[in-house]
Amino acid sequence: MNRSAKIVVLATLGVAALLTAPAGAQGFGANKEKVTLQRKLPALIHLPGETIKITVTSADEDGALPYDFQALLETELLKDDPNLRDDDNPSTQIICQITEYSHPEPIYTNKLGTGQAVGASNSPLSQLSRTASKIGATQRITGKIDVSFQAKDATGRVLISDNIDSTYDREFDSAGNSTSHGVFGQVSGTFSHAKGGAKSEDGPPTPAELRSRLIIDAVQQIAEHLVDSNENVDVLLARKDGPLEEGDKDAMTGLWERALETYETAPPFPKPEEDAYRLYDIGVAYEALAYQAEDQKAAMKYLDQAAINYGKAIDAKPDEKYFVEPQKRIETAIAHYRELQKEQDDAARAKTDLAANPAGGKGLTNAQVITMVKSGIDEATVLQAIRGAAAVNFDLSPAGQKALTAGGVSPRELSEMKTQAAKKPATIVHKGLNNTQIITMVKAGMEDQTIIQTINGASAIDFDLSPTGQQTLVSSGVSAHVLNAMKARSQRKPTTTPGHA
């Protein structure tokens, strides 16, 4: 055998070695063990009705992108809330703008086993070397989608808005195994999250698969803002001999309390980077218990513990790529539950205030009714409060009724307000148009010109234009034009009608 032939044989053997070399251990075992958690998330808002209309636009050259995005978003929303339906006169408009979509060609890094770049020679040996390099090449696949969205009620009032994005950035070796720490679904929205479990074993996605993954992830993020979601999430379990293996057996059968006890009572591994996997499994167990909890406070407690243990695992072994995604998933769940808790606290506070002083001391007002509605108090309770008020002080002018409707007050509630206004005139004389009423009109979405006309046409005013009062007005969204009109009107005397205090 001559020298050239020997070199060719050695190069061929080198290629075979690249193809048959075992993948390095990831700390989760070669055959990664998964459990499926049923992840429950409360919506960040309550939609005002059951009809929706989705509009999606994009400046991207892919003309099918908006259509596909709209179809998938509608499917996702209706899957999570079967009561919803598409309608041309919707109670909620969902407007999405795809601001960026990119999926560049994969980047290949061709290197020989020595780490040297392949030459450009056309000799048989160089051609074989390039073939060996291509087989052993590392390819980096990236993609990104950015979406801005708003949800508006029938009056045009913005219920919620956010900018979300989904990114994909991974490197794969010649066998299709992920070699990078990039995690599919890393996002940076206000309530960022990462869906599902690790997917490196899926191999590099085709352009069509990558497009689908990016769209689905972005769609799911938007859906989680608007409706309660219930999804299956694949989560990896760390595999270690001894207690962790025993705990994993309980986890695989859904016995999460037993699994948690096994993980927590197991002696910590001597090396922090090894004990990181025990801490990770503790986080998984707490996360599973959170999704099973019927009580919201218990769910929050479990989620907090999951976040703590996932964080400890990352601190102990920051280079473990499979620790990153669960931490992001937990952060999203906590954000959703905290928002729900805030809504419930506001509703409870409104009920307490109403029970203690149903008439507000001056008679039940438009602003108080709107506050009750927005706090999530059910219609029957609001109707009872209107009927039970010792006195009412409603503004049922056209502008007042428009503000009530924009504030979410139902036709039945408005009708009852009219009935009680005829029966129970306010026992305390209204002093005049005040700061609270101006803020209510602004938040109801009334135009500045309409509010200014109301200010100029008011028979009496009771504005607080002190520095503190003005600061409250501005922070509540009152524009400079409206504030100037309030100041100009306050110069006219008297500020209250004759005979009034």
LUMPA-423429 format. One record per residue (C-alpha): residue in one letter; x, y, z. Coordinates in steps of 0.02 Angstrom, whole numbers, always signed. Example, Ala and Ser with C-alpha at 12.3 -4.5 7.8 and 13.67 -1.06 7.14 Angstrom:
+--------+--------+--------+--------+
| residu |     xx |     yy |     zz |
+--------+--------+--------+--------+
|      A |   +615 |   -225 |   +390 |
|      S |   +684 |    -53 |   +357 |
+--------+--------+--------+--------+
//
This chain:
+--------+--------+--------+--------+
| residu |     xx |     yy |     zz |
+--------+--------+--------+--------+
|      M |     +0 |     +0 |     +0 |
|      N |    +76 |   +167 |    -50 |
|      R |    +84 |   +322 |    +60 |
|      S |    -66 |   +409 |    -21 |
|      A |   -174 |   +255 |     +0 |
|      K |   -128 |   +240 |   +183 |
|      I |   -176 |   +422 |   +212 |
|      V |   -344 |   +395 |   +128 |
|      V |   -379 |   +242 |   +237 |
|      L |   -331 |   +336 |   +395 |
|      A |   -442 |   +483 |   +346 |
|      T |   -587 |   +363 |   +312 |
|      L |   -562 |   +282 |   +482 |
|      G |   -563 |   +456 |   +559 |
|      V |   -732 |   +491 |   +480 |
|      A |   -799 |   +326 |   +549 |
|      A |   -737 |   +373 |   +721 |
|      L |   -831 |   +538 |   +711 |
|      L |   -991 |   +446 |   +668 |
|      T |   -977 |   +314 |   +804 |
|      A |   -907 |   +417 |   +949 |
|      P |  -1028 |   +414 |  +1096 |
|      A |  -1108 |   +577 |  +1150 |
|      G |  -1047 |   +651 |  +1313 |
|      A |  -1156 |   +628 |  +1465 |
|      Q |  -1271 |   +774 |  +1505 |
|      G |  -1308 |   +725 |  +1685 |
|      F |  -1480 |   +662 |  +1634 |
|      G |  -1423 |   +499 |  +1557 |
|      A |  -1409 |   +448 |  +1375 |
|      N |  -1593 |   +399 |  +1368 |
|      K |  -1670 |   +550 |  +1450 |
|      E |  -1812 |   +513 |  +1568 |
|      K |  -1966 |   +624 |  +1552 |
|      V |  -2126 |   +655 |  +1647 |
|      T |  -2276 |   +750 |  +1581 |
|      L |  -2346 |   +888 |  +1692 |
|      Q |  -2518 |   +963 |  +1663 |
|      R |  -2475 |  +1147 |  +1675 |
|      K |  -2616 |  +1265 |  +1725 |
|      L |  -2602 |  +1453 |  +1707 |
|      P |  -2735 |  +1584 |  +1745 |
|      A |  -2761 |  +1721 |  +1615 |
|      L |  -2692 |  +1894 |  +1648 |
|      I |  -2859 |  +1977 |  +1606 |
|      H |  -3044 |  +1934 |  +1598 |
|      L |  -3116 |  +1954 |  +1424 |
|      P |  -3277 |  +2058 |  +1428 |
|      G |  -3378 |  +1937 |  +1322 |
|      E |  -3375 |  +1779 |  +1219 |
|      T |  -3346 |  +1847 |  +1044 |
|      I |  -3174 |  +1888 |   +972 |
|      K |  -3100 |  +1953 |   +811 |
|      I |  -2915 |  +1926 |   +772 |
|      T |  -2818 |  +2036 |   +653 |
|      V |  -2637 |  +1999 |   +608 |
|      T |  -2524 |  +2106 |   +499 |
|      S |  -2342 |  +2088 |   +449 |
|      A |  -2215 |  +2180 |   +343 |
|      D |  -2127 |  +2016 |   +304 |
|      E |  -2118 |  +1953 |   +126 |
|      D |  -2198 |  +1788 |   +179 |
|      G |  -2377 |  +1827 |   +130 |
|      A |  -2444 |  +1671 |   +216 |
|      L |  -2367 |  +1717 |   +384 |
|      P |  -2510 |  +1828 |   +450 |
|      Y |  -2640 |  +1703 |   +392 |
|      D |  -2552 |  +1556 |   +475 |
|      F |  -2523 |  +1655 |   +635 |
|      Q |  -2706 |  +1711 |   +643 |
|      A |  -2770 |  +1534 |   +614 |
|      L |  -2658 |  +1458 |   +747 |
|      L |  -2699 |  +1595 |   +874 |
|      E |  -2886 |  +1572 |   +849 |
|      T |  -2866 |  +1384 |   +866 |
|      E |  -2766 |  +1404 |  +1026 |
|      L |  -2890 |  +1525 |  +1106 |
|      L |  -3041 |  +1419 |  +1064 |
|      K |  -2951 |  +1263 |  +1127 |
|      D |  -2921 |  +1343 |  +1297 |
|      D |  -3092 |  +1428 |  +1307 |
|      P |  -3227 |  +1334 |  +1208 |
|      N |  -3353 |  +1472 |  +1248 |
|      L |  -3264 |  +1594 |  +1132 |
|      R |  -3316 |  +1615 |   +951 |
|      D |  -3264 |  +1722 |   +804 |
|      D |  -3379 |  +1867 |   +763 |
|      D |  -3374 |  +2021 |   +652 |
|      N |  -3447 |  +2126 |   +795 |
|      P |  -3340 |  +2059 |   +937 |
|      S |  -3336 |  +2102 |  +1120 |
|      T |  -3145 |  +2089 |  +1109 |
|      Q |  -3031 |  +2137 |   +965 |
|      I |  -2858 |  +2056 |   +963 |
|      I |  -2737 |  +2151 |   +853 |
|      C |  -2565 |  +2077 |   +816 |
|      Q |  -2421 |  +2155 |   +721 |
|      I |  -2277 |  +2040 |   +674 |
|      T |  -2134 |  +2164 |   +685 |
|      E |  -1992 |  +2043 |   +642 |
|      Y |  -1976 |  +1869 |   +573 |
|      S |  -1808 |  +1793 |   +523 |
|      H |  -1742 |  +1619 |   +489 |
|      P |  -1572 |  +1633 |   +404 |
|      E |  -1482 |  +1488 |   +322 |
|      P |  -1387 |  +1373 |   +443 |
|      I |  -1205 |  +1418 |   +477 |
|      Y |  -1085 |  +1272 |   +457 |
|      T |   -919 |  +1264 |   +547 |
|      N |   -808 |  +1137 |   +455 |
|      K |   -656 |  +1078 |   +551 |
|      L |   -543 |   +927 |   +548 |
|      G |   -514 |   +824 |   +703 |
|      T |   -358 |   +929 |   +737 |
|      G |   -463 |  +1086 |   +738 |
|      Q |   -387 |  +1153 |   +576 |
|      A |   -500 |  +1226 |   +443 |
|      V |   -518 |  +1123 |   +283 |
|      G |   -413 |  +1183 |   +137 |
|      A |   -477 |  +1229 |    -35 |
|      S |   -368 |  +1110 |   -137 |
|      N |   -450 |  +1000 |   -268 |
|      S |   -336 |   +852 |   -236 |
|      P |   -421 |   +685 |   -193 |
|      L |   -356 |   +698 |    -16 |
|      S |   -423 |   +874 |     +6 |
|      Q |   -591 |   +823 |    -64 |
|      L |   -598 |   +677 |    +58 |
|      S |   -547 |   +794 |   +198 |
|      R |   -690 |   +912 |   +153 |
|      T |   -809 |   +764 |   +152 |
|      A |   -747 |   +711 |   +323 |
|      S |   -764 |   +890 |   +384 |
|      K |   -943 |   +906 |   +319 |
|      I |   -991 |   +744 |   +403 |
|      G |   -915 |   +807 |   +564 |
|      A |   -972 |   +986 |   +540 |
|      T |  -1063 |  +1086 |   +671 |
|      Q |  -1214 |  +1181 |   +608 |
|      R |  -1295 |  +1327 |   +697 |
|      I |  -1480 |  +1357 |   +665 |
|      T |  -1563 |  +1520 |   +718 |
|      G |  -1734 |  +1599 |   +703 |
|      K |  -1835 |  +1738 |   +782 |
|      I |  -2010 |  +1810 |   +783 |
|      D |  -2065 |  +1971 |   +869 |
|      V |  -2249 |  +2014 |   +891 |
|      S |  -2336 |  +2166 |   +965 |
|      F |  -2517 |  +2138 |  +1016 |
|      Q |  -2665 |  +2225 |  +1096 |
|      A |  -2834 |  +2167 |  +1157 |
|      K |  -2973 |  +2298 |  +1153 |
|      D |  -3153 |  +2295 |  +1208 |
|      A |  -3300 |  +2349 |  +1100 |
|      T |  -3274 |  +2533 |  +1145 |
|      G |  -3091 |  +2528 |  +1093 |
|      R |  -3024 |  +2529 |  +1271 |
|      V |  -2859 |  +2434 |  +1283 |
|      L |  -2877 |  +2285 |  +1400 |
|      I |  -2697 |  +2226 |  +1386 |
|      S |  -2547 |  +2249 |  +1272 |
|      D |  -2374 |  +2173 |  +1264 |
|      N |  -2226 |  +2137 |  +1153 |
|      I |  -2175 |  +1955 |  +1145 |
|      D |  -2039 |  +1863 |  +1054 |
|      S |  -1980 |  +1687 |  +1025 |
|      T |  -1802 |  +1644 |   +977 |
|      Y |  -1714 |  +1486 |   +922 |
|      D |  -1524 |  +1470 |   +928 |
|      R |  -1441 |  +1300 |   +929 |
|      E |  -1290 |  +1208 |   +865 |
|      F |  -1296 |  +1026 |   +811 |
|      D |  -1157 |   +901 |   +777 |
|      S |  -1152 |   +782 |   +629 |
|      A |  -1261 |   +656 |   +721 |
|      G |  -1398 |   +785 |   +749 |
|      N |  -1361 |   +806 |   +935 |
|      S |  -1370 |   +979 |  +1011 |
|      T |  -1199 |  +1043 |  +1063 |
|      S |  -1248 |  +1217 |  +1123 |
|      H |  -1332 |  +1291 |  +1274 |
|      G |  -1464 |  +1376 |  +1170 |
|      V |  -1639 |  +1329 |  +1227 |
|      F |  -1788 |  +1330 |  +1109 |
|      G |  -1922 |  +1452 |  +1161 |
|      Q |  -1816 |  +1574 |  +1259 |
|      V |  -1921 |  +1731 |  +1259 |
|      S |  -1914 |  +1905 |  +1328 |
|      G |  -2093 |  +1966 |  +1343 |
|      T |  -2159 |  +2046 |  +1501 |
|      F |  -2221 |  +1876 |  +1555 |
|      S |  -2086 |  +1773 |  +1470 |
|      H |  -2096 |  +1585 |  +1470 |
|      A |  -2022 |  +1431 |  +1389 |
|      K |  -2136 |  +1292 |  +1332 |
|      G |  -2109 |  +1107 |  +1355 |
|      G |  -1956 |  +1007 |  +1397 |
|      A |  -1785 |   +998 |  +1316 |
|      K |  -1793 |   +957 |  +1132 |
|      S |  -1611 |   +929 |  +1081 |
|      E |  -1645 |   +747 |  +1040 |
|      D |  -1765 |   +802 |   +904 |
|      G |  -1618 |   +847 |   +793 |
|      P |  -1599 |  +1004 |   +687 |
|      P |  -1767 |  +1069 |   +625 |
|      T |  -1806 |  +1095 |   +442 |
|      P |  -1850 |  +1273 |   +388 |
|      A |  -2035 |  +1227 |   +392 |
|      E |  -2019 |  +1149 |   +565 |
|      L |  -1926 |  +1300 |   +632 |
|      R |  -2058 |  +1419 |   +562 |
|      S |  -2195 |  +1316 |   +642 |
|      R |  -2106 |  +1309 |   +811 |
|      L |  -2078 |  +1497 |   +817 |
|      I |  -2259 |  +1536 |   +771 |
|      I |  -2331 |  +1409 |   +893 |
|      D |  -2224 |  +1473 |  +1036 |
|      A |  -2273 |  +1655 |  +1003 |
|      V |  -2458 |  +1607 |   +985 |
|      Q |  -2455 |  +1514 |  +1151 |
|      Q |  -2378 |  +1664 |  +1238 |
|      I |  -2518 |  +1778 |  +1177 |
|      A |  -2652 |  +1651 |  +1221 |
|      E |  -2586 |  +1637 |  +1399 |
|      H |  -2616 |  +1825 |  +1420 |
|      L |  -2799 |  +1812 |  +1368 |
|      V |  -2871 |  +1645 |  +1425 |
|      D |  -2842 |  +1514 |  +1559 |
|      S |  -2726 |  +1384 |  +1486 |
|      N |  -2705 |  +1199 |  +1522 |
|      E |  -2564 |  +1112 |  +1431 |
|      N |  -2453 |   +960 |  +1441 |
|      V |  -2270 |   +998 |  +1471 |
|      D |  -2131 |   +869 |  +1454 |
|      V |  -2003 |   +888 |  +1593 |
|      L |  -1839 |   +794 |  +1613 |
|      L |  -1793 |   +702 |  +1773 |
|      A |  -1612 |   +695 |  +1829 |
|      R |  -1545 |   +517 |  +1834 |
|      K |  -1424 |   +470 |  +1971 |
|      D |  -1399 |   +306 |  +2063 |
|      G |  -1472 |   +286 |  +2237 |
|      P |  -1607 |   +401 |  +2310 |
|      L |  -1636 |   +499 |  +2151 |
|      E |  -1675 |   +341 |  +2055 |
|      E |  -1800 |   +289 |  +2189 |
|      G |  -1880 |   +461 |  +2187 |
|      D |  -1890 |   +458 |  +1998 |
|      K |  -1990 |   +296 |  +2005 |
|      D |  -2121 |   +381 |  +2115 |
|      A |  -2120 |   +534 |  +2003 |
|      M |  -2151 |   +430 |  +1847 |
|      T |  -2309 |   +359 |  +1928 |
|      G |  -2370 |   +530 |  +1987 |
|      L |  -2330 |   +504 |  +2172 |
|      W |  -2252 |   +676 |  +2188 |
|      E |  -2263 |   +696 |  +2377 |
|      R |  -2167 |   +533 |  +2401 |
|      A |  -2043 |   +582 |  +2267 |
|      L |  -2016 |   +752 |  +2350 |
|      E |  -1987 |   +671 |  +2519 |
|      T |  -1858 |   +553 |  +2443 |
|      Y |  -1765 |   +694 |  +2355 |
|      E |  -1765 |   +810 |  +2506 |
|      T |  -1713 |   +679 |  +2635 |
|      A |  -1574 |   +608 |  +2526 |
|      P |  -1399 |   +660 |  +2585 |
|      P |  -1328 |   +797 |  +2474 |
|      F |  -1198 |   +736 |  +2350 |
|      P |  -1021 |   +785 |  +2399 |
|      K |   -989 |   +893 |  +2246 |
|      P |  -1104 |  +1043 |  +2216 |
|      E |  -1111 |  +1007 |  +2028 |
|      E |  -1176 |   +832 |  +2069 |
|      D |  -1299 |   +889 |  +2202 |
|      A |  -1368 |  +1013 |  +2075 |
|      Y |  -1467 |   +870 |  +1998 |
|      R |  -1547 |   +825 |  +2165 |
|      L |  -1597 |  +1009 |  +2188 |
|      Y |  -1666 |  +1010 |  +2010 |
|      D |  -1774 |   +857 |  +2045 |
|      I |  -1839 |   +941 |  +2203 |
|      G |  -1890 |  +1088 |  +2093 |
|      V |  -1981 |   +973 |  +1973 |
|      A |  -2077 |   +892 |  +2117 |
|      Y |  -2131 |  +1061 |  +2188 |
|      E |  -2183 |  +1119 |  +2014 |
|      A |  -2289 |   +962 |  +1989 |
|      L |  -2373 |   +987 |  +2158 |
|      A |  -2410 |  +1169 |  +2113 |
|      Y |  -2506 |  +1119 |  +1957 |
|      Q |  -2603 |   +987 |  +2055 |
|      A |  -2652 |  +1106 |  +2196 |
|      E |  -2834 |  +1157 |  +2204 |
|      D |  -2799 |  +1302 |  +2321 |
|      Q |  -2716 |  +1452 |  +2240 |
|      K |  -2612 |  +1497 |  +2393 |
|      A |  -2544 |  +1320 |  +2401 |
|      A |  -2501 |  +1329 |  +2216 |
|      M |  -2405 |  +1491 |  +2244 |
|      K |  -2311 |  +1414 |  +2390 |
|      Y |  -2258 |  +1265 |  +2285 |
|      L |  -2209 |  +1375 |  +2138 |
|      D |  -2100 |  +1483 |  +2250 |
|      Q |  -2012 |  +1327 |  +2316 |
|      A |  -1988 |  +1262 |  +2139 |
|      A |  -1908 |  +1427 |  +2087 |
|      I |  -1792 |  +1424 |  +2238 |
|      N |  -1731 |  +1248 |  +2202 |
|      Y |  -1713 |  +1275 |  +2015 |
|      G |  -1611 |  +1430 |  +2057 |
|      K |  -1499 |  +1332 |  +2177 |
|      A |  -1471 |  +1201 |  +2043 |
|      I |  -1417 |  +1334 |  +1917 |
|      D |  -1300 |  +1413 |  +2046 |
|      A |  -1220 |  +1243 |  +2082 |
|      K |  -1197 |  +1200 |  +1898 |
|      P |  -1224 |  +1352 |  +1786 |
|      D |  -1165 |  +1263 |  +1629 |
|      E |  -1307 |  +1134 |  +1631 |
|      K |  -1417 |  +1189 |  +1487 |
|      Y |  -1569 |  +1089 |  +1544 |
|      F |  -1584 |  +1192 |  +1703 |
|      V |  -1622 |  +1356 |  +1613 |
|      E |  -1790 |  +1317 |  +1534 |
|      P |  -1880 |  +1258 |  +1693 |
|      Q |  -1828 |  +1417 |  +1785 |
|      K |  -1906 |  +1525 |  +1648 |
|      R |  -2063 |  +1418 |  +1647 |
|      I |  -2083 |  +1441 |  +1834 |
|      E |  -2055 |  +1629 |  +1826 |
|      T |  -2199 |  +1641 |  +1702 |
|      A |  -2316 |  +1537 |  +1810 |
|      I |  -2277 |  +1642 |  +1964 |
|      A |  -2311 |  +1803 |  +1867 |
|      H |  -2482 |  +1738 |  +1812 |
|      Y |  -2532 |  +1681 |  +1986 |
|      R |  -2477 |  +1846 |  +2064 |
|      E |  -2582 |  +1943 |  +1939 |
|      L |  -2732 |  +1833 |  +1980 |
|      Q |  -2702 |  +1858 |  +2166 |
|      K |  -2696 |  +2047 |  +2141 |
|      E |  -2864 |  +2043 |  +2052 |
|      Q |  -2940 |  +1939 |  +2191 |
|      D |  -2870 |  +2054 |  +2325 |
|      D |  -2942 |  +2206 |  +2235 |
|      A |  -3112 |  +2121 |  +2223 |
|      A |  -3109 |  +2072 |  +2407 |
|      R |  -3061 |  +2250 |  +2456 |
|      A |  -3203 |  +2321 |  +2351 |
|      K |  -3327 |  +2201 |  +2433 |
|      T |  -3264 |  +2248 |  +2606 |
|      D |  -3279 |  +2434 |  +2570 |
|      L |  -3453 |  +2408 |  +2498 |
|      A |  -3511 |  +2309 |  +2649 |
|      A |  -3444 |  +2438 |  +2770 |
|      N |  -3513 |  +2589 |  +2678 |
|      P |  -3625 |  +2544 |  +2531 |
|      A |  -3673 |  +2723 |  +2493 |
|      G |  -3498 |  +2792 |  +2509 |
|      G |  -3563 |  +2924 |  +2630 |
|      K |  -3632 |  +3030 |  +2488 |
|      G |  -3736 |  +2906 |  +2392 |
|      L |  -3676 |  +2769 |  +2274 |
|      T |  -3588 |  +2846 |  +2123 |
|      N |  -3543 |  +2796 |  +1946 |
|      A |  -3360 |  +2779 |  +1995 |
|      Q |  -3402 |  +2657 |  +2135 |
|      V |  -3509 |  +2549 |  +2020 |
|      I |  -3369 |  +2544 |  +1889 |
|      T |  -3243 |  +2498 |  +2025 |
|      M |  -3351 |  +2352 |  +2080 |
|      V |  -3369 |  +2290 |  +1902 |
|      K |  -3184 |  +2303 |  +1862 |
|      S |  -3139 |  +2216 |  +2025 |
|      G |  -3227 |  +2061 |  +1962 |
|      I |  -3380 |  +2068 |  +2076 |
|      D |  -3518 |  +1967 |  +1995 |
|      E |  -3671 |  +2052 |  +1921 |
|      A |  -3791 |  +1987 |  +2054 |
|      T |  -3686 |  +2066 |  +2193 |
|      V |  -3674 |  +2232 |  +2101 |
|      L |  -3862 |  +2235 |  +2073 |
|      Q |  -3888 |  +2199 |  +2258 |
|      A |  -3772 |  +2342 |  +2304 |
|      I |  -3866 |  +2463 |  +2191 |
|      R |  -4034 |  +2411 |  +2263 |
|      G |  -3970 |  +2413 |  +2443 |
|      A |  -3889 |  +2585 |  +2439 |
|      A |  -3972 |  +2707 |  +2558 |
|      A |  -3942 |  +2845 |  +2431 |
|      V |  -3877 |  +2856 |  +2254 |
|      N |  -3785 |  +2995 |  +2165 |
|      F |  -3776 |  +2931 |  +1986 |
|      D |  -3730 |  +3034 |  +1834 |
|      L |  -3851 |  +2965 |  +1704 |
|      S |  -3822 |  +3099 |  +1574 |
|      P |  -3776 |  +3035 |  +1400 |
|      A |  -3591 |  +3060 |  +1441 |
|      G |  -3613 |  +2974 |  +1609 |
|      Q |  -3700 |  +2824 |  +1533 |
|      K |  -3566 |  +2811 |  +1399 |
|      A |  -3432 |  +2809 |  +1533 |
|      L |  -3526 |  +2674 |  +1628 |
|      T |  -3542 |  +2563 |  +1475 |
|      A |  -3359 |  +2589 |  +1431 |
|      G |  -3316 |  +2542 |  +1610 |
|      G |  -3396 |  +2371 |  +1587 |
|      V |  -3564 |  +2405 |  +1672 |
|      S |  -3692 |  +2286 |  +1600 |
|      P |  -3863 |  +2338 |  +1528 |
|      R |  -3950 |  +2258 |  +1679 |
|      E |  -3841 |  +2355 |  +1800 |
|      L |  -3869 |  +2518 |  +1705 |
|      S |  -4057 |  +2487 |  +1704 |
|      E |  -4056 |  +2457 |  +1892 |
|      M |  -3957 |  +2618 |  +1918 |
|      K |  -4092 |  +2713 |  +1824 |
|      T |  -4229 |  +2631 |  +1928 |
|      Q |  -4144 |  +2671 |  +2094 |
|      A |  -4101 |  +2848 |  +2039 |
|      A |  -4287 |  +2881 |  +2017 |
|      K |  -4324 |  +2810 |  +2190 |
|      K |  -4176 |  +2871 |  +2293 |
|      P |  -4111 |  +3044 |  +2255 |
|      A |  -3946 |  +3078 |  +2342 |
|      T |  -3969 |  +3144 |  +2519 |
|      I |  -3811 |  +3247 |  +2505 |
|      V |  -3807 |  +3381 |  +2372 |
|      H |  -3675 |  +3351 |  +2240 |
|      K |  -3541 |  +3485 |  +2255 |
|      G |  -3497 |  +3487 |  +2072 |
|      L |  -3385 |  +3403 |  +1945 |
|      N |  -3230 |  +3337 |  +2034 |
|      N |  -3061 |  +3256 |  +2000 |
|      T |  -3127 |  +3080 |  +2024 |
|      Q |  -3259 |  +3103 |  +1890 |
|      I |  -3132 |  +3174 |  +1768 |
|      I |  -3017 |  +3025 |  +1797 |
|      T |  -3163 |  +2906 |  +1773 |
|      M |  -3205 |  +2985 |  +1605 |
|      V |  -3023 |  +2975 |  +1548 |
|      K |  -3007 |  +2792 |  +1596 |
|      A |  -3170 |  +2755 |  +1509 |
|      G |  -3089 |  +2810 |  +1346 |
|      M |  -3186 |  +2971 |  +1318 |
|      E |  -3104 |  +3095 |  +1200 |
|      D |  -3021 |  +3251 |  +1272 |
|      Q |  -3140 |  +3365 |  +1177 |
|      T |  -3293 |  +3282 |  +1254 |
|      I |  -3219 |  +3295 |  +1430 |
|      I |  -3175 |  +3478 |  +1402 |
|      Q |  -3353 |  +3513 |  +1345 |
|      T |  -3417 |  +3430 |  +1504 |
|      I |  -3299 |  +3539 |  +1609 |
|      N |  -3353 |  +3699 |  +1522 |
|      G |  -3537 |  +3653 |  +1533 |
|      A |  -3537 |  +3600 |  +1716 |
|      S |  -3650 |  +3708 |  +1826 |
|      A |  -3529 |  +3681 |  +1971 |
|      I |  -3355 |  +3611 |  +1998 |
|      D |  -3258 |  +3547 |  +2147 |
|      F |  -3083 |  +3520 |  +2075 |
|      D |  -2931 |  +3489 |  +2183 |
|      L |  -2794 |  +3581 |  +2089 |
|      S |  -2665 |  +3579 |  +2227 |
|      P |  -2493 |  +3509 |  +2178 |
|      T |  -2545 |  +3340 |  +2248 |
|      G |  -2712 |  +3345 |  +2158 |
|      Q |  -2631 |  +3389 |  +1992 |
|      Q |  -2502 |  +3251 |  +2014 |
|      T |  -2642 |  +3124 |  +2041 |
|      L |  -2732 |  +3186 |  +1886 |
|      V |  -2578 |  +3173 |  +1775 |
|      S |  -2528 |  +3002 |  +1841 |
|      S |  -2706 |  +2942 |  +1805 |
|      G |  -2691 |  +2988 |  +1621 |
|      V |  -2772 |  +3160 |  +1619 |
|      S |  -2696 |  +3257 |  +1473 |
|      A |  -2623 |  +3432 |  +1480 |
|      H |  -2769 |  +3498 |  +1375 |
|      V |  -2897 |  +3433 |  +1500 |
|      L |  -2796 |  +3494 |  +1649 |
|      N |  -2784 |  +3669 |  +1573 |
|      A |  -2974 |  +3668 |  +1545 |
|      M |  -2998 |  +3622 |  +1729 |
|      K |  -2886 |  +3766 |  +1781 |
|      A |  -2976 |  +3889 |  +1667 |
|      R |  -3146 |  +3832 |  +1730 |
|      S |  -3090 |  +3850 |  +1911 |
|      Q |  -3062 |  +4036 |  +1881 |
|      R |  -3247 |  +4060 |  +1850 |
|      K |  -3347 |  +4094 |  +2009 |
|      P |  -3437 |  +4022 |  +2100 |
|      T |  -3365 |  +3844 |  +2095 |
|      T |  -3521 |  +3774 |  +2177 |
|      T |  -3703 |  +3815 |  +2149 |
|      P |  -3782 |  +3945 |  +2265 |
|      G |  -3831 |  +3881 |  +2434 |
|      H |  -3720 |  +3728 |  +2426 |
|      A |  -3580 |  +3696 |  +2548 |
+--------+--------+--------+--------+
//
